[in-house]
Amino acid sequence: MSDWLTPGLDHIWLPYTQMANAPMPLPVVATEGVRIRLADGRELIDGISSWWTACHGYKHPRIRAAVERQLATLPHVMFAGLVHEPAARLAQRLAALLPGDLDRVFFTESGSVAVEVALKMAIQYWRNTGRPEKQRIVYFRHAYHGDTFATMALCDPEEGMHALFAGSMPDQMMAELPSDEAMRRAFDLLLETHGERLAAVIIEPLVQGAGGMKMHDAQTLAYVAEACARHEVLLIADEIMTGFGRSGRMFACEEANVVPDIICLSKALTGGTLPLAATVARRHVFDAFLSDDPSAALMHGPTYMANALACAAANASLDVFENEPRLAQVAAIEVQLREELAPCRQLAGVAEVRVKGAIGAVELTGNIDVDALRRRFAELGVWVRPFGKVVYLMPPFIISAEDLATLTAAVCKVLTERAQQL
Ligand SMILES: *Cc1c(COP(=O)(O)O)cnc(C)c1O
């Protein structure tokens, strides 16, 4: 085995992991296309695009070349008082790509921080427009918006970390997604009752990711947007997971013709190469920060803001979207996921199968030994990592029909084995 593995692991604290009995992480030595190569020579087909980032697969030559070029000239420079071409081009391109007048881009390095910046924008927007009492945020059941303190407070209280950190988090307001007439009335009433104190509603459009891969339709999203506008509450779209084609459109909001006041992007922004995030505001939001008063400025500025390597990767990723048929590939993946995951519906211990774009989720019932499922998937040569109650696939968009069939067959096989033991 690798000589770095055990000595190094003795000093690493793994994410979301009980370290007392943590399963050994698999040592990776290389990635290529949709494959993860392990130190023992085995290759796994990646079913989850490295936490939903690697939309073009690994090591796309265009992204690699762009990052190498950038590394040779300007890897990083601070972003206060200085600016560089990769960031300027990327901001301009994102503004052109996003719907409506979402055209002012604030760069950060992670999704959670992009959401934090959106919250600051929303709260300060109301302060700057003379309504400082509008500070609270509404989020939805099953939401996930990040792991930092402000974003934890916007995650589903049952699935998130609310209880653990109660007392240290801001107290926000959870709502149900208004997916039928009665829930629409309830949502409307909530905004009417609390509107005076609400800064924003935050939503993961169409697909709620880490909170359980729950899906809602475009009408529900459109209703949320319409109700926000009616009650003078800003709408923040967290497209950190759905952005860049995952739901079937470039951005999920497009499907409902919704232009949120603020949108958060990250995960697939650099095609899974380097950490980067963007919080993009509509013109009226940005305009509220223009003033003679210095304290009306947006008070945020990460050290690695707009890292030039990451911006170069993101620009190259957008080039790839322009030159390769990504959305057509997502449409084909959706058809195949629907067809090949459907048989799981009949299995004992399966509650539901849901598919949207290049996202296929099987929700389970009963006791779930997540570690055992994960181990079994790796034995079958696929990288699939169920969490909570869901086994899901979110493959790179470039995956071949054959490799995708291997992934769906593995899901059906592992869940069939589980059904036989129930
Ligand atoms: C992953 C994710 C985040 C958090 O992003 P990090 O880069 O992990 O901080 C926030 N919102 C959504 C919808 C996500 O999927």
The ligand as an SDF file (V2000), in Angstrom:
LIG
                    3D

 15 15  0  0  0  0  0  0  0  0999 V2000
  -22.8310   22.1290   -1.4740 C   0  0  0  0  0  0  0  0  0  0  0  0
  -23.8780   23.1450   -1.2490 C   0  0  0  0  0  0  0  0  0  0  0  0
  -23.6530   24.2710   -0.4450 C   0  0  0  0  0  0  0  0  0  0  0  0
  -22.3610   24.4810    0.3130 C   0  0  0  0  0  0  0  0  0  0  0  0
  -21.2440   24.5620   -0.5100 O   0  0  0  0  0  0  0  0  0  0  0  0
  -19.7840   24.3350    0.1230 P   0  0  0  0  0  0  0  0  0  0  0  0
  -18.8610   24.6390   -1.0100 O   0  0  0  0  0  0  0  0  0  0  0  0
  -19.7320   22.9210    0.5620 O   0  0  0  0  0  0  0  0  0  0  0  0
  -19.6460   25.2890    1.2530 O   0  0  0  0  0  0  0  0  0  0  0  0
  -24.6680   25.1900   -0.3290 C   0  0  0  0  0  0  0  0  0  0  0  0
  -25.8430   25.0250   -0.9700 N   0  0  0  0  0  0  0  0  0  0  0  0
  -26.0930   23.9620   -1.7420 C   0  0  0  0  0  0  0  0  0  0  0  0
  -27.4070   23.8520   -2.4420 C   0  0  0  0  0  0  0  0  0  0  0  0
  -25.1240   22.9760   -1.9080 C   0  0  0  0  0  0  0  0  0  0  0  0
  -25.3910   21.9000   -2.6520 O   0  0  0  0  0  0  0  0  0  0  0  0
  1  2  1  0
  2  3  1  0
  2 14  2  0
  3  4  1  0
  3 10  2  0
  4  5  1  0
  5  6  1  0
  6  7  2  0
  6  8  1  0
  6  9  1  0
 10 11  1  0
 11 12  2  0
 12 13  1  0
 12 14  1  0
 14 15  1  0
M  END
$$$$
